Amino acid sequence: MLFGVDGGGTRCRARLAEMDGTILAESIGGPANLRLGLDNSVRVVSECAKQCLRQAMLAGREESIVACLALAGASEPEKLAAAKQARYPFRSAVITTDARAACIGAHQGGDGGIVIAGTGSIGWAILNDREYRVGGWGFPLSDEGSGAWIGFAALKQLLSAHDGIRDWADLLRAVFGRFDGNAHHIVRWMDQARPAGYAELAPIVVAHAQRGDVVAVDVMSRAATYIEAICSRLDTLGVSRLCLMGGLAESIAPFLSHARRNRLAPPMGDALSGALHLARAEAQRIASLKSEVALHG
């Protein structure tokens, strides 16, 4: 059996499938970004596998699984190395970044590029067996145009309105209500907040932007500018087929330039399909090695 995981900063999605691609089960768990801790990622992935196996009436069969765990944060060498050394309940586990798996899924293993706008943001491309990365170095230093960045930008505008530096708007009042109308609550929350917490504010910004709220429109427009900059960099690298992906892709797309929207291609798959593609390749590699050993004794 094949097991694919798309572990992001907000949630972890998982899919169990046969070698021929038949989907057996799917599950959702908590955040699995390696920046939140390796132990947490291993726990979330293991729980998702158990959920899938129970759904497929195959409980306890983890050792028959060949997995690909596509995890946010795995693009950082030290975290990737640590994740590869961790113990998983599977027969074999390939570890990669969620962006790479999404790129493979979007182009069904062919050349192309993606820009992900989710809790974080990143550009990724695969061209002639070479891989390229743009951004995605982690909030708040990077990940511009992401859900975390959008929530952060809304809070900055809110505190400016609270201090009388700028005018209030419906968006700012709505976000302020989340903190009981108390600026000190925002500061206390900020001391413990993670990117996913900021990203939880993004849907409020999106909803107000759709209603024409001037502050919300400004935030979304600036987010789109950052996303478009990543797209432009991938253009210069030679990407001819580019997809916009992630939980905020549909919301940000209307704020991109008309020319950019016309050049975007629909993804042929997602990070889970990319993870299953890599898991299948690993299963075939294992089978090939087994056959070679049997042939040569």
N, C-alpha and C positions, 0 to 999 in steps of 0.2 A: 504494500500500500504506500501511497505518497501522501505527504502532509506538508502543506504550505502555510506559512505564517507571514502576515504583514503587521509588524509590531511598531506602532507609532507612539507619539507622545500623548495622545488622548485615549486611544484604545488599541486593542490587538484583535485582528481578524484572522481566522484560521479556516482551512478547507482540507478535508480528507477526500482522497480520490483513488480510483484504481489506476493501474498503469495506462489503460486506454483512455483515460480522461474522465471516466464516469464519476460524477460527484457523489460521494457517500454521505457527507455531512458537512455542516459549517457551524462555527461558533464565534462568539465575541467575548473578549476579556478586557481587563484593565490596561493601562499604559504599559508598554514593554520597551520603551526607549532605553538603550543601555546607559544613557546619562543618568537615569533614575536608579541605577544600581544593577549589577549583573544578577544578583540573587533574585531581585524582583522580576527581571526578565525571564529567568529560568522558571520561576514559579508560575508566572502568567502563561507562558507557553505550555507548560506541563498541564495546567488546568484546562486550557483550550483543547489540548489533545484528548484528555479524559472526556470532556464534553462531547467531542466529535465521535469518539469510540462508543460512548454510551448510546448516542443517537443512531449509530450504525449497527447497534446490537453486537459490538465487538469489544466490549469492555475488557481491559487487561491485555490487549494485544499490542501495546506500545513497541515491543521488541521486533515486531514485523514491519515497522514503519521506517521508510527512508524520508527524511525531512529536509526542507530548506527553510531556514529561519531568517527572514528578511527583516532586520531590525534597524530602526532609527538609532543613530549613534555608532553603527558598525563601520562607518566610513573613517572613523578615527583609529589609527593603527593599534594603539595600546588596548583600546576597548575591544577591537576585533580579535586581537590575539588572546585576550582573556576569555572572550566568549567561545573561542574555538577550543580552549582548554577545559571549559566547564563540562559537567556530566549531565547528559540528557537521557531520558528513558527510551531512546529510539535505537534502532539498529545502526543508523548512521544519520548524521546531521551536517548539512552544509550551512555555513553562516555567511550572510552577505548583508549589504545595506538595503533598506527598503526602497531607496531611490533606484538602485541598480535593478532590483527585481521589477519595479514599476516600468522601467525603460524596456526591459526584456519583454514584459507582458504587453506593453503598448504597441510594440512592433513585431510581436510574435517571434522574437529571437533575431530579427533583422536589424540593420542599421537604422538609427534615428535618434531623436532627442526628446526629452520631456522637461517640463517645468512643473514642479509640484507646489501647489498653494494649499497648505493644510495648517496644522498647528504651527509648523515651521515652513520654510520655503527652500527650494534647491533646484538647480538645473543639472541634468545629467544627460550625457550622450554616449553612444557606442558607434564608432565609425572605424571600419576596417580593423576590427579586433582591438582597437584602442578605446579607452574610456576617459571621459572628461567630466569634470565637476565644476559647477559655478555656484558659489554661495553655500548656504546650509551649514555654516560654521557654528550655529547655536545662538539662540536669543539670550541676551539683548545685543550682542556684538554683531550679529548677522541675522539671517532669516527675515529680511525686510519684505513687506508685502504679505506676510503670513497672518494667520489668525492671531498669534501672539502679538505681532507687531500692531495689528489693527486694534486689539484691545488696549494695548499700551498707549497708542496714539489717542484713543478716546479718553483715557484717564488723564493724560496730560492736558487735553483741552478742557476737561471737567475741572481740574484744579485751577486752571487759568481763569475759568469763569467764576469759580468760588472766590478767587482773589480779586475779582473785578477787572482783570486784564482784558478779558474778551466777553462778548455777549453770551447769555445763556441760549440754549436751543433745546428742543424736545429730546433729542438724543442724550444730551448731557444730564437733563433732569431724570431720564429713565435710568441711566447708569448710576446716577447718584442715589436713586432709590434702592439700588441693590446693596448700598452701603448705609442704609438708614439715614441718608442725608447728612452724614457725618464724615468730614474729611479725615479725621483722626482714625476712623475705621479703615479707610483706604490705606493709610500709612502702615497700620498694624498688619493688614492683609498683605501688603507689598513685601514685608519682611520675610514672609513665608511662601509667597506665591511662586509657582512654577509656570513655565510657558503655557501649559494646558489651562491654567487658571485664567491667564490673560485671554487665551483663545476662546474661553467660554463667553466673553463679552462680544466677540465678533458677530454672532447672529443678531444681536441687538443693533449693531451698527448697520449691518446689511439691511435689516427690516426698515430702519429709518431712512436709509439711502434710497430705498425703493419708493418711499413716500415723499422724497425730495428734500429731506432735512439737510440744510446747507452744510452743517458740520459733518454729518455722516457722508454726504457726497464728496466732500473734500478729503476725508480720510480714505474712502474707497478709491478715489482718483489717484491719490498719492501712492496707495498700495499697488494699484495697477501700473503706475510708472516704474516701480521697482521690478515688478514681474516682467514688464516689457523690456527692461534693461537686461534681465537674464536671458530672455528670448533673443535679443539682439546679439549678445555675446555668443550664444550657440549658433546663430546665423554665421558669424565670422569664422567659426570653427568648421563650417561646411555642412551643417545639418540641413538636410533638404526636407525631411518629414519631422515635424515638431508637434507635440501634443501637450495640452494643458490639463493637468490632473490634480487630484486632491479634493478635500471636502469643500474648499472655497472656490474651486475652479469656475463653477457655474455662476457664482455671485460676482466674481471679479471680471469675467469675460466681457460684460457690457461696458466696462470702463476702459477696456483696451482700445487702441486705435482701430478704425475700420479696416485698415490695411493689415494689421496684425491678426485680427479675428478671421479675415478671409484666408490667411495663410496657415492657420492652425488645422491640423488633421485630427479626426476622431481616433482615440486610442482603440486598438483592436483587442486589448485585454487590460487587466489591472495588475497590481503588485502580487496578488494571490496567484493569478495565472502565470506570472513570471516566476514566482517561487516554485510552483508545481513544475514548470519547464525545467528549472535547475534541479529539482528533486528527481525528476525522471532521468535526466542526464546522469546523475549520481547513481541511481539504481541500475542503469544500463552499464555504467562503469564497473560496479560491483559484480554484476552478472558476467561481464566479460572477463574479469579477473578470475572469477570462480571457474569459468569454462576453461581458461588457460591453464589453471592449476590442475584441473581434472585431466586435461589433454596431455600435459607433460609429467603428470604424476607428482 
